[in-house]
Amino acid sequence: MRKLARVTLVANAAVVAVGLVALMALPSAEGDESGDRRIPARAEPPGQGSPSAAEPPPFTATVESAREAGANELGLVPVIMYHRLLNKRIASIDRTPAQLRAELVRLAKAGYVPVTAAEFASGRIDIPAGAHPVVLTFDDGHPSHFALDDQGNPRNDTAVGIIYEVAAKYPDFRPVATFWVNRAPFGLPDRERQEAAVKWLVDHGFEVANHTYSHPDLRRLPTKKVAEQIVRQERLLKKLGAPPSRTLALPYGSRPRKGGTALAGKWDGTRYRFDAVFLAGAEPSVPPYAKSFDRSAIWRIQSNGKKGECRRWCSAYWLDWLDKHPDRRYTSDGDPEHISIPKRLRGNIISKAAKKVIAY
């Protein structure tokens, strides 16, 4: 697949523009240190508990079932990047609630099932046979992403509220997403409300993870300052009750000069290590068991239409492209313990995953 270097620079420039606007309003918060809890495998909409019926036995894929599902677990996965939701957009990367709702409905109708960034990076993608994974990611922890109403439920006009609304209409559309936050998650000024927000999201299967403490351009910082930004945010997230971050989204999609610093490092006696680091554009990602996968620089797609530069690299373009090239899209075999692919792709898989392969 082509590497859109020029386009990525344009994508990052757009992210920089809106990020600088957002940072002007970013309140200060304090924090320090890192906890250990597993993200639930499934989430239920508010008011619903886990089903009382016993879980069905695990499904084991076969050559026949993989062929019937049209499985291609080396196909492309859209990792979609969202920023602010505003009723009237200000920056090009803003989306309206109606635009988010329409895109999620499109994904649900096309058979996409959300997984978190951490689940995607792990390579254990547990979705039904014939379905396609999509990773919904929200940067900066904006107030439009999550807020609770007086009854303690997500407000309808927030990203989480809209995700649950679509999941209620399309039951196969799993209500999960990843929120990469900075020092004041969701614009909440006090620690108590920040803790309540993080707890609600983590308890309902969402991922809340590291987007650095103050959202700087990491390429402009010395290595020690890069590590400080990451550790300070990780300590804050621990204090708020979040599990240790397994993923990091780079502010502006800008990689540190010493690239490995984003993936692992140490500052002030605290070490960090991520399973995956995500960029800000500009094409779908290959899955973690593909030879070309680089967990230090995972592609994302900006949610947007087809105007201007977006005519070739935003979500409307890529979702259309994947619809027209279904053989290039990740399609699940329904069995997270195996990797089912057409025989012609066998040479594209990493050697340590070879024993899990079902080729048909």
N, C-alpha and C positions, 0 to 999 in steps of 0.2 A: 504494500500500500504506500502511496506517495507520502512523503513527509512535508508538511505544509509549513516550511520554515518562515517564509515571508508572511503568510497569513497568520501564523502564530504570533508574530511580532505585533500585527495589527490587533489581534484578539487581546493580547496582553496590554496594549496601549489603552484599549477601551476599559479594561478592568482597572488599570491604574487610575484613569480619570474618575470613575465612579468611586473607587476606593478612597481617593483623597478627599472627596466630598464627604463620604461616610465617616472618615477618621476625624474630621473637624468636629463632629458631634459625639465622638466616642467618649463616654464618661470614664473617669478613673475608677479603678477598683484594686483591691489588694489581694494577694494570695500567696500561697506557698505549699508545695509537695505532691503524692501519686497512689490510689486504692486498687482493689482487685475483685471485680465482679464480672460474670459472664453476661453478654448481651443475650436476652431471651431469643429463642429461635423463631417465635411467632408473636405477632401482636394482634390484639382484638380491639375493635372500636370501643369508645367509652360506653359503659353500661352493659357490655357483654363479657361474660366470663369464658373460661375455657370450656369446650364442649364436654358434656358428661359421658358421651360414648367413648369407648376405648379407641386409642389411635390405631389405624390400620397397620398391619405388619409392613416392614420396610420392603420397598419394591426393588427387585434385582433385574437390571437390564440384561437383555440377551441380544445377539446379532439380529434376530427377527424383530424384537421390539424396537431396537434402535433404528432399523430400516423403516419400520412402520411410522415412527415418530418423525422421520427425516432428521435425526439427531446430527448436529454438527457442533461439538463442544470445543472446537477451535475457531469458531466464528466470532465475528465482531460484536462487542457489547457497547451500547451507548451509555456513557457516564455523563449525565446532563448536569450542567452548572447553572445554578440560579443565584441571584443576588436579591435586591429589594423587591418587594411587591408594593406597588403604588397604584392608586386609582388613576392617577395621571402621571405617566412616566416622565422622568427628568433626564436621566442618562439613557444611552442606547441599550445598556444591558439590564435596565429595569424591566420588570414584567408586571402586568396588571393581574389581579386575582382571576379575572375572566380568562386571560391568556394562559395562566397556569392551569386552570380547570380544564380548558379545552385541550391542552397538550396531554394532561394526564388521562383524559377520556380517550383521546386518540391512542395512547399507549395501551390502555386497558382493552380497547376494542381489537387491537392488533395482536393481543396475546402476550404482552410484556408483563412480567412480574417483578416488582421491586425487590432488590437486595441491598444491604448496606455496603458501604465502601470496604469495611473490614471483612465482611463475608465474601465479597468479590475477590479481595486480595488473598484470602485464604485458599481460594480455588475450590472450596466446598460449596457449590451453588445448588441449593436444595429447592428446586421448583419442579412443577409437574412436567411430564413428558410432552414435548411439542411446544412448550412455552419458551419465551425468550427473556433473559434477565435484563433489567435496566437498573442503573444506579442513580438515584435522585440525590443531588448534593446541593446544600445551601451554605453559602459563604457569609462570614462576618457576624452571624448571630443577630440579625436585624429584628426589631420588634414585630415586623410583619411575618416573621417565620413562626413564632410561637408566643401565645399568651393565653392565660386561663380566664374564663368568664366567672361570674359570681357563683356558679354551681360547681366550679372546679373542673370544667371541661374545656377543651381547646376552643378558642373563639372561631366562629365560622369563617371569618375573613382572613385568617392566618393560613400559612402554608400547611400546617398540620391539620387544621380544620378542613381544608380543601382536600387533602389526601384522604381523610376519613370519609368525606362526602362521596368521593369517587369510589372508594373501597366498598361503601354501603351499596352502591348501584352495581358494582362489578365485583362480586365476592372473591374472584380469583386474583384480584389486584391487591397484593399484600401491603398493608399500610405501614411501611417503614421508609426511612430516609436517613441521610447523614447530615449533621449540622456541625460545621467547622466554625468554632467561635473564638473570639478574642477576649480581652480582659473584662468586658461588661456584657455577658451573654444576654441576648435578646433585649438589650437596652435597659435592663433592670438595674436600678442604682444601689440596691442593698443586698447584702449577703443572703438574708433569709429567703427572699424571693428568687434569687439566683439558684439557691439550693433546691427550692421547691420545683423550679422549672426543669433543672437537670434530672432530679429524681423522677419526675413524671415521665420525661422522655425516655430515660434509660429503662424504667419499669415497663414501658409499653413497647420496647423493642427497637427504639431509635438509637442511633449512634451519635454521641456528642464527643467531639474530638478537637485536636489542636490546630489552630490557625495562626499561631504565634500570639504573644502578649499584646503588642501594640500595632500589629499589621505593617511592619516596615518592608521596604524592598530589600530582601536578604542579599541580593547581589551587591548592594552598596555597603554592606557591613563587613567588618573583619570577622574571621571565623569565631572568635570568642564571643562576640556580640550576637552572632547567629544562634549559638548554643544557649546563650542567656535568654534570648527571646523565647526559645522553645521550652526551656526548663521552667521559666517563670510561669508560662501558661499551663504547663503540665502540673506544677505545684498548685496552681489555682484550681484546676479541674479536680484534683484530688480532694481539696478542701470542700468543693461543692458536691462531692459524692460520686463523681464520674469514674468509671474504670480507667486504667491506664490507656492512653490513646494508642491505638494500633495503626492509625493512619494520620497523615499530615497533609493539609492543602497549603501550597505555597502562596503567600500573598502576591497578587498580580501575576501568578504563575512564574515568578522570577527565581531562578535557581541560584544558590550561593556560589561564589567563585570556586570554593572547594565543595564540589557537589555532594560528596559523601556526608558532609555535616548535616544535611537535611535528614538523612536516613538514620544516623546514629551519632551520638556524641556525649559530652559531659560538660557540666558547668557547676561550680560551687559545690562539688561533691555529689551531685545528682546526675546519674546517667539516664539516657533515653535511647530507645531503639524502636523504629516503626516497621511494620510489615510492608508499608507502601507509602509513597509520596506522590501527590497528584498535581498536575499542571493546570493551566487555565484554558487550554484549547489544544487542538482544533479538529479532532477526528475521533471516531470510536476506538475503543481499546481492544487489543487482543487479550485473551484470558491468561491467567498466571502460568498455565502449563504449556504455553506456546514458546518456542525458542526465541522469538523476537520480543518477548515481554521484558520490560525494564521496570522493575518495581520502584526505582528511584525517580521515574519520570513517566507517570501514567497519564495518557491523553484524556481530556474531557471535551465536551461539546457545549458551547454556550447556548442557552435557550433563547431562540430568537427566530424571526422570520427570514425572508430571502432578499431583503433589500441591501444595496451596497455590497460591502465585502461579505456580508452574511449569505449572499446568494450561493456561496460555495463551501461554507464551513460551519454554519449554525444548525440548530436542531431541526428546523423545518427541512433544510436541504438533506441532512443525513438520514432522517427518518424516511423521507421519500426514497432516497438511494437504497436503503436497506429493504424497503418494500419491493423495489424493482430488482433487487439482487438477493433473494431469500437464501440462496446457497452460500452467501458470504456472511450471513447473520448467525449468531450463536443460537442454537436450538437444543433444548435439553432432552436427555434420554429418561429423565425422571428418577435417576439413581445417582445420588451424590457420591457414591463410593466408586463409580466407574466413569470413564471418559469415552464417550462414543463419538466416532468420527468416520467419515467416508475413507476408504482405504487409500485414496490418492493423497490424503493429508498426513499419513503416518510419519513421514519424515520431518514434519514440522513440530513435533512434540518433544518436550525435554525428556532426557533419558530416564530420570528418576520417576517419571509418571508412566513409563512404558508398560509396567505390569498391570496398570489399571485400565488399559486401553481395550475398547471393543471396536474393532474395525469391520466395516461391512461394505 
